[in-house]
């Protein structure tokens, strides 16, 4: 009897330690309560999954609506078009809380509208996201499903630029650390990575080319903000806060318990399928009209009627009507004139077509009628 009691006395501390260790393992980063797993299973959603070959797959949801493509057929994408459902990548799921990143650049904005030193807390982009975008993209029911997030704004790790105060946001951007978090499907390496590449909606590029997408972290100074390039590399030194060629990929925390009347499943996406799917978002420009070619002493001046909301034009010219062995020139601005230095006195044929940008890809319209000079 005494031996049994002694044995029990020895086992109780061991059992207690084992229980504490088990509890600690649940609380370590990367471990969650069984309740969290059951919630994720209930919603049939999970965060980023990386396979052995490095391919990342995200679950996606539709939530909110925003202008994205030409829906009325007028050849341009603006606020006269119908809003389309916004597609989000699910970066992580913790119980009812899903952390979402926009699948594409939804708009094009400066980090700050004026030249002055700012942090995420004081920049105009944060104000726009939590006011204009918040109101335009989400109904009152959807707004109630967006959780308020305590956003930590760390200093730049390389340049020690101040990240500013912690903020309370409904909508925000990824930080340097979050854009390099393997748990979200990204590499800790800042070099080029398909998982960080992003296409842009036609609405986002309607005002001009997008070269990067903003992060909320500061850059080399308080006049710069970190960003991600079209190739998916992170530039911690950043870019000038008034640069106009940056896309906006918002992030938010969604309360999944709001139900599928508010959010809907949008399948799965990988970096490759994301780019293949999104190329269809940009509408091809209309056919260029009123092309003329006037010969001068050592050049030929081409003119044409400009088309609204295009990134530029491609000009093709040759010595034959079928444009065999023809040459091309690219006009990377929306202008309706080009002077070609052509000294030959032989007849040349010309045609012009416009293009729009979908990320770093060109979407061309039809060739104009040919003209000769």
C-alpha positions as semicolon CSV with decimal commas, in nm:
position;residue;x (nm);y (nm);z (nm)
1;X;0,000;0,000;0,000
2;X;0,283;0,237;0,093
3;X;0,464;0,150;-0,230
4;X;0,151;0,237;-0,433
5;X;0,114;0,577;-0,259
6;X;0,483;0,651;-0,311
7;X;0,446;0,567;-0,678
8;X;0,145;0,799;-0,709
9;X;0,336;1,082;-0,538
10;X;0,619;1,042;-0,787
11;X;0,389;1,032;-1,090
12;X;0,180;1,340;-1,005
13;X;0,461;1,595;-1,059
14;X;0,558;1,418;-1,382
15;X;0,199;1,427;-1,505
16;X;0,176;1,796;-1,414
17;X;0,492;1,880;-1,608
18;X;0,365;1,680;-1,907
19;X;0,039;1,873;-1,901
20;X;0,224;2,206;-1,891
21;X;0,447;2,100;-2,181
22;X;0,146;1,996;-2,385
23;X;-0,021;2,331;-2,317
24;X;0,300;2,517;-2,409
25;X;0,325;2,337;-2,741
26;X;-0,022;2,462;-2,831
27;X;0,080;2,817;-2,749
28;X;0,403;2,817;-2,947
29;X;0,401;3,011;-3,280
30;X;0,269;2,790;-3,558
31;X;0,058;2,582;-3,317
32;X;-0,313;2,643;-3,264
33;X;-0,589;2,508;-3,050
34;X;-0,793;2,217;-3,172
35;X;-1,085;2,460;-3,182
36;X;-0,900;2,665;-3,444
37;X;-0,844;2,358;-3,664
38;X;-1,208;2,257;-3,634
39;X;-1,317;2,610;-3,730
40;X;-1,092;2,607;-4,036
41;X;-1,230;2,267;-4,133
42;X;-1,583;2,397;-4,084
43;X;-1,521;2,684;-4,329
44;X;-1,316;2,457;-4,558
45;X;-1,047;2,726;-4,570
46;X;-0,680;2,716;-4,481
47;X;-0,383;2,945;-4,516
48;X;-0,101;2,917;-4,767
49;X;0,019;2,563;-4,844
50;X;0,370;2,513;-4,982
51;X;0,447;2,181;-5,154
52;X;0,784;2,005;-5,158
53;X;0,874;2,158;-5,494
54;X;0,813;2,507;-5,355
55;X;0,478;2,569;-5,528
56;X;0,244;2,773;-5,314
57;X;-0,134;2,731;-5,317
58;X;-0,379;2,970;-5,155
59;X;-0,748;2,929;-5,089
60;X;-0,937;3,231;-5,220
61;X;-1,261;3,409;-5,133
62;X;-1,474;3,677;-5,294
63;X;-1,548;3,962;-5,058
64;X;-1,658;4,316;-5,144
65;X;-1,683;4,476;-5,489
66;X;-1,468;4,729;-5,673
67;X;-1,419;4,866;-6,025
68;X;-1,197;4,628;-6,218
69;X;-1,278;4,604;-6,591
70;X;-1,470;4,764;-6,877
71;X;-1,827;4,639;-6,836
72;X;-2,016;4,892;-7,048
73;X;-1,809;4,847;-7,366
74;X;-1,698;5,208;-7,404
75;X;-1,332;5,106;-7,436
76;X;-1,220;5,244;-7,100
77;X;-1,233;5,133;-6,739
78;X;-1,362;5,389;-6,491
79;X;-1,628;5,448;-6,228
80;X;-1,901;5,437;-6,494
81;X;-1,847;5,059;-6,511
82;X;-2,007;4,805;-6,278
83;X;-1,811;4,694;-5,974
84;X;-1,686;4,334;-5,976
85;X;-1,634;4,094;-5,681
86;X;-1,290;4,134;-5,522
87;X;-1,083;3,817;-5,508
88;X;-0,864;3,767;-5,201
89;X;-0,594;3,514;-5,115
90;X;-0,628;3,357;-4,770
91;X;-0,289;3,397;-4,603
92;X;-0,391;3,238;-4,273
93;X;-0,693;3,123;-4,073
94;X;-0,714;3,146;-3,692
95;X;-1,057;3,036;-3,572
96;X;-1,310;3,276;-3,727
97;X;-1,034;3,517;-3,836
98;X;-0,909;3,495;-4,197
99;X;-0,615;3,715;-4,297
100;X;-0,670;3,820;-4,660
101;X;-0,449;3,975;-4,930
102;X;-0,598;4,114;-5,252
103;X;-0,519;3,882;-5,544
104;X;-0,440;4,178;-5,771
105;X;-0,349;4,543;-5,749
106;X;-0,690;4,705;-5,717
107;X;-0,588;5,068;-5,759
108;X;-0,292;5,297;-5,817
109;X;-0,200;5,555;-5,552
110;X;0,086;5,751;-5,405
111;X;0,198;5,656;-5,055
112;X;0,162;6,022;-4,962
113;X;0,026;6,307;-5,170
114;X;0,269;6,574;-5,050
115;X;0,644;6,585;-4,995
116;X;0,690;6,551;-4,619
117;X;0,827;6,290;-4,384
118;X;0,556;6,040;-4,293
119;X;0,495;5,705;-4,129
120;X;0,219;5,455;-4,199
121;X;0,011;5,630;-3,933
122;X;0,030;5,971;-4,101
123;X;0,041;5,887;-4,475
124;X;-0,250;5,973;-4,705
125;X;-0,264;5,616;-4,841
126;X;-0,371;5,482;-4,500
127;X;-0,642;5,750;-4,481
128;X;-0,768;5,662;-4,829
129;X;-0,780;5,287;-4,757
130;X;-0,977;5,332;-4,435
131;X;-1,217;5,592;-4,575
132;X;-1,273;5,609;-4,952
133;X;-1,177;5,250;-5,039
134;X;-1,350;5,111;-4,729
135;X;-1,674;5,290;-4,821
136;X;-1,661;5,219;-5,195
137;X;-1,563;4,852;-5,181
138;X;-1,780;4,722;-4,898
139;X;-2,147;4,734;-4,802
140;X;-2,247;4,808;-4,443
141;X;-2,292;4,434;-4,381
142;X;-1,946;4,363;-4,524
143;X;-1,792;4,646;-4,321
144;X;-1,928;4,482;-4,004
145;X;-1,746;4,162;-4,101
146;X;-1,405;4,335;-4,120
147;X;-1,217;4,309;-3,792
148;X;-1,027;4,606;-3,653
149;X;-0,659;4,512;-3,646
150;X;-0,389;4,642;-3,413
151;X;-0,115;4,705;-3,669
152;X;0,245;4,706;-3,550
153;X;0,471;4,931;-3,754
154;X;0,832;4,823;-3,706
155;X;1,134;5,033;-3,797
156;X;1,310;4,949;-4,122
157;X;1,548;4,664;-4,022
158;X;1,833;4,778;-4,249
159;X;1,812;5,159;-4,234
160;X;1,649;5,204;-3,889
161;X;1,393;5,444;-4,034
162;X;1,113;5,490;-3,784
163;X;0,800;5,288;-3,850
164;X;0,592;5,515;-3,627
165;X;0,315;5,436;-3,384
166;X;0,095;5,128;-3,370
167;X;-0,234;5,188;-3,553
168;X;-0,588;5,055;-3,543
169;X;-0,695;4,976;-3,900
170;X;-0,973;4,806;-4,089
171;X;-0,769;4,802;-4,412
172;X;-0,391;4,816;-4,435
173;X;-0,090;4,686;-4,635
174;X;0,162;4,412;-4,572
175;X;0,485;4,500;-4,392
176;X;0,837;4,396;-4,491
177;X;0,821;4,112;-4,237
178;X;0,480;3,990;-4,352
179;X;0,579;3,996;-4,722
180;X;0,868;3,763;-4,630
181;X;0,674;3,531;-4,397
182;X;0,687;3,164;-4,508
183;X;0,364;3,098;-4,316
184;X;0,188;3,323;-4,570
185;X;0,346;3,149;-4,870
186;X;0,642;3,385;-4,915
187;X;1,016;3,333;-4,891
188;X;1,229;3,501;-4,624
189;X;1,464;3,592;-4,908
190;X;1,394;3,939;-5,054
191;X;1,492;3,829;-5,408
192;X;1,251;3,769;-5,697
193;X;0,967;3,533;-5,611
194;X;0,662;3,436;-5,822
195;X;0,452;3,410;-5,504
196;X;0,493;3,787;-5,454
197;X;0,420;3,883;-5,815
198;X;0,093;4,061;-5,876
199;X;-0,106;4,152;-6,183
200;X;-0,324;4,462;-6,188
201;X;-0,687;4,515;-6,280
202;X;-0,770;4,721;-6,587
203;X;-0,907;4,988;-6,354
204;X;-0,579;5,005;-6,162
205;X;-0,371;5,058;-6,479
206;X;-0,621;5,290;-6,649
207;X;-0,425;5,590;-6,520
208;X;-0,084;5,456;-6,621
209;X;0,168;5,177;-6,580
210;X;0,220;5,001;-6,246
211;X;0,577;4,899;-6,171
212;X;0,552;4,799;-5,804
213;X;0,309;4,748;-5,516
214;X;0,346;4,930;-5,188
215;X;0,426;4,784;-4,847
216;X;0,344;4,989;-4,537
217;X;0,701;4,976;-4,397
218;X;0,932;5,277;-4,426
219;X;1,219;5,277;-4,674
220;X;1,566;5,425;-4,658
221;X;1,418;5,749;-4,519
222;X;1,082;5,884;-4,405
223;X;1,034;6,012;-4,761
224;X;1,044;5,656;-4,896
225;X;0,831;5,345;-4,847
226;X;0,921;4,981;-4,909
227;X;0,770;4,800;-5,207
228;X;0,757;4,481;-5,413
229;X;0,868;4,479;-5,778
230;X;0,688;4,320;-6,073
231;X;0,928;4,025;-6,042
232;X;0,831;3,970;-5,679
233;X;1,148;4,100;-5,513
234;X;1,127;4,318;-5,202
235;X;1,311;4,650;-5,201
236;X;1,360;4,754;-4,841
237;X;1,517;5,085;-4,947
238;X;1,184;5,160;-5,110
239;X;1,071;5,434;-5,343
240;X;0,982;5,802;-5,310
241;X;0,642;5,834;-5,140
242;X;0,499;6,049;-5,422
243;X;0,581;5,798;-5,695
244;X;0,267;5,741;-5,904
245;X;0,346;5,396;-6,049
246;X;0,258;5,184;-5,746
247;X;-0,030;4,941;-5,715
248;X;-0,238;4,884;-5,403
249;X;-0,289;4,529;-5,266
250;X;-0,491;4,580;-4,948
251;X;-0,501;4,332;-4,661
252;X;-0,767;4,283;-4,394
253;X;-0,891;4,043;-4,129
254;X;-1,231;3,893;-4,213
255;X;-1,469;3,750;-3,955
256;X;-1,568;3,424;-4,124
257;X;-1,863;3,377;-3,888
258;X;-2,038;3,657;-4,078
259;X;-2,138;3,375;-4,313
260;X;-2,123;3,296;-4,682
261;X;-2,387;3,556;-4,760
262;X;-2,104;3,805;-4,704
263;X;-1,808;3,610;-4,846
264;X;-1,796;3,329;-5,101
265;X;-1,544;3,061;-5,190
266;X;-1,331;3,152;-5,495
267;X;-1,137;2,830;-5,541
268;X;-0,760;2,801;-5,520
269;X;-0,476;2,984;-5,687
270;X;-0,101;2,936;-5,740
271;X;0,145;3,202;-5,865
272;X;0,124;3,057;-6,221
273;X;-0,254;3,022;-6,246
274;X;-0,298;3,363;-6,088
275;X;-0,114;3,534;-6,374
276;X;-0,286;3,322;-6,640
277;X;-0,629;3,399;-6,498
278;X;-0,581;3,769;-6,448
279;X;-0,462;3,856;-6,799
280;X;-0,823;3,853;-6,919
281;X;-0,912;4,148;-6,694
282;X;-0,775;4,413;-6,934
283;X;-0,993;4,501;-7,233
284;X;-0,819;4,547;-7,569
285;X;-0,823;4,908;-7,698
286;X;-1,039;5,017;-7,988
287;X;-0,904;5,037;-8,342
288;X;-0,691;5,346;-8,416
289;X;-0,847;5,582;-8,672
290;X;-0,755;5,885;-8,884
291;X;-0,396;5,779;-8,950
292;X;-0,200;6,010;-9,184
293;X;0,157;5,997;-9,318
294;X;0,321;6,313;-9,453
295;X;0,664;6,298;-9,616
296;X;0,923;6,566;-9,548
297;X;1,284;6,596;-9,670
298;X;1,446;6,337;-9,444
299;X;1,150;6,207;-9,245
300;X;0,786;6,105;-9,246
301;X;0,544;6,245;-8,989
302;X;0,271;6,006;-8,871
303;X;-0,039;6,130;-8,694
304;X;-0,348;5,951;-8,562
305;X;-0,648;6,009;-8,340
306;X;-0,563;5,932;-7,979
307;X;-0,763;5,677;-7,780
308;X;-0,842;5,744;-7,417
309;X;-0,700;5,530;-7,136
310;X;-0,423;5,355;-7,329
311;X;-0,056;5,319;-7,234
312;X;0,083;5,374;-7,584
313;X;0,094;5,272;-7,949
314;X;0,283;5,036;-8,178
315;X;0,372;5,158;-8,528
316;X;0,464;4,922;-8,808
317;X;0,605;5,026;-9,147
318;X;0,733;4,841;-9,453
319;X;0,795;4,872;-9,826
320;X;0,506;4,636;-9,907
321;X;0,132;4,621;-9,832
322;X;0,159;4,294;-9,637
323;X;0,426;4,438;-9,405
324;X;0,670;4,156;-9,474
325;X;1,011;4,230;-9,319
326;X;0,855;4,539;-9,168
327;X;0,993;4,741;-8,879
328;X;0,814;4,846;-8,561
329;X;0,838;5,139;-8,325
330;X;0,681;5,175;-7,982
331;X;0,534;5,499;-7,848
332;X;0,516;5,461;-7,470
333;X;0,289;5,761;-7,421
334;X;-0,066;5,845;-7,518
335;X;0,020;6,085;-7,795
336;X;-0,094;6,097;-8,157
337;X;0,222;6,184;-8,346
338;X;0,557;6,026;-8,438
339;X;0,836;6,144;-8,666
340;X;1,029;5,867;-8,842
341;X;1,366;5,936;-9,001
342;X;1,320;5,759;-9,334
343;X;1,541;5,880;-9,618
344;X;1,425;5,644;-9,892
345;X;1,213;5,797;-10,165
346;X;1,029;5,470;-10,222
347;X;0,668;5,432;-10,114
348;X;0,626;5,310;-9,753
349;X;0,317;5,169;-9,586
350;X;0,219;5,240;-9,224
351;X;-0,029;5,116;-8,965
352;X;-0,086;5,184;-8,595
353;X;-0,243;4,998;-8,303
354;X;-0,293;5,097;-7,940
355;X;-0,214;4,893;-7,629
356;X;-0,303;4,881;-7,261
357;X;-0,094;4,731;-6,981
358;X;-0,191;4,437;-6,766
359;X;0,093;4,433;-6,516
360;X;0,402;4,413;-6,737
361;X;0,214;4,263;-7,034
362;X;0,074;4,456;-7,331
363;X;-0,283;4,399;-7,453
364;X;-0,308;4,522;-7,814
365;X;-0,605;4,646;-8,013
366;X;-0,661;4,594;-8,385
367;X;-0,434;4,747;-8,647
368;X;-0,552;5,066;-8,816
369;X;-0,618;5,079;-9,187
370;X;-0,286;5,110;-9,369
371;X;-0,173;5,438;-9,521
372;X;0,112;5,508;-9,759
373;X;0,355;5,789;-9,825
